[in-house]
Amino acid sequence: MTSAILRIYLSENDCCNGKPAHEEILEFMRDSKIAGATVLHGIEGYGVHSKIHTTSILRLGTDLPIIVEAVDSEEKIRRILPELCRMVPKELITLQKVEIISGENV
């Protein structure tokens, strides 16, 4: 079975259905029985608009970067992609094949 890692690049201010997008996505993945997902909070980053978002006190950054990562079979990940694209249509979503070395029930 081919496994994959999905990454969704968001920011703190992104919303979906009236909730923070990362929370809505995480719940959707859990409900979709995706093997595992993690939300990573970045300390600095920029996107397509090249505006740097940072925790630096000198810049008083807000809207920090967030990455949602999920790992499962490529088939299961691809099955949920249409809904994810509907949830956050303008955000960067990537998918890579991955070799799982260790992990229970993956």
C-alpha positions in Angstrom: 0.0 0.0 0.0 1.3 3.4 -0.9 1.2 5.9 1.9 1.1 9.7 1.7 1.5 12.8 3.7 -0.8 15.7 3.2 0.1 19.3 4.2 -2.3 22.2 4.3 -0.7 25.6 4.7 -3.0 28.0 6.6 -2.8 31.0 8.8 -4.3 31.7 12.2 -7.1 33.9 10.8 -8.3 31.3 8.2 -11.9 30.2 9.0 -14.2 27.5 7.7 -17.9 27.2 8.7 -17.4 29.9 11.4 -14.5 28.1 13.1 -10.7 28.3 12.8 -9.9 26.3 9.6 -7.3 24.1 11.3 -9.9 23.0 13.9 -12.5 22.2 11.3 -10.0 20.3 9.1 -8.7 18.3 12.1 -12.2 17.3 13.1 -13.1 16.4 9.4 -10.0 14.2 9.2 -10.8 12.4 12.4 -14.3 11.8 11.3 -13.0 10.5 8.0 -10.9 8.0 9.8 -7.5 9.4 8.6 -4.8 7.5 10.5 -3.2 10.6 12.1 -3.1 14.3 11.8 -1.1 17.1 13.5 -1.5 20.9 13.6 1.8 22.7 13.7 2.0 26.4 14.7 4.7 28.3 13.0 6.7 31.2 14.5 7.4 32.9 11.1 6.5 32.5 7.5 5.1 34.1 4.4 2.8 33.1 1.5 1.8 34.2 -1.9 1.5 37.9 -0.9 5.1 37.8 0.5 4.0 39.5 3.7 6.1 38.1 6.6 4.1 37.0 9.6 6.2 36.6 12.7 6.1 36.4 16.5 8.9 39.0 16.7 8.0 41.7 19.2 9.4 44.3 16.8 6.9 43.4 14.1 3.9 42.7 16.4 3.0 39.8 14.2 -0.4 38.3 14.0 -2.0 35.8 11.7 0.9 33.3 12.2 1.4 30.3 9.9 -0.3 27.0 10.7 0.4 23.6 8.9 -2.0 20.7 9.1 -0.3 17.4 8.3 -2.0 14.1 7.9 -0.6 10.6 7.1 -2.5 7.6 5.7 -2.9 5.6 2.6 -2.7 7.6 -0.6 -6.1 6.3 -1.5 -7.8 7.5 1.7 -6.1 10.9 1.5 -7.2 11.4 -2.1 -10.7 10.4 -1.2 -11.0 13.4 1.2 -9.2 15.9 -1.0 -12.3 17.3 -2.8 -13.9 18.2 0.6 -10.7 19.8 1.8 -10.4 21.9 -1.3 -14.0 23.0 -0.7 -13.2 23.9 2.9 -10.1 26.0 2.1 -10.2 26.7 -1.6 -7.5 29.3 -1.7 -4.9 27.6 0.6 -1.9 25.6 -0.5 -2.4 21.9 -0.2 0.4 19.4 -1.0 0.6 15.7 -1.2 3.7 13.5 -1.2 4.3 9.8 -1.2 5.9 8.7 2.0 7.5 5.5 3.3 6.3 4.7 6.7 9.0 3.1 8.8 7.2 2.6 12.1 3.8 3.1 13.5 0.9 1.2 14.9 -1.8 0.2 12.4 -0.6 2.3 9.6 
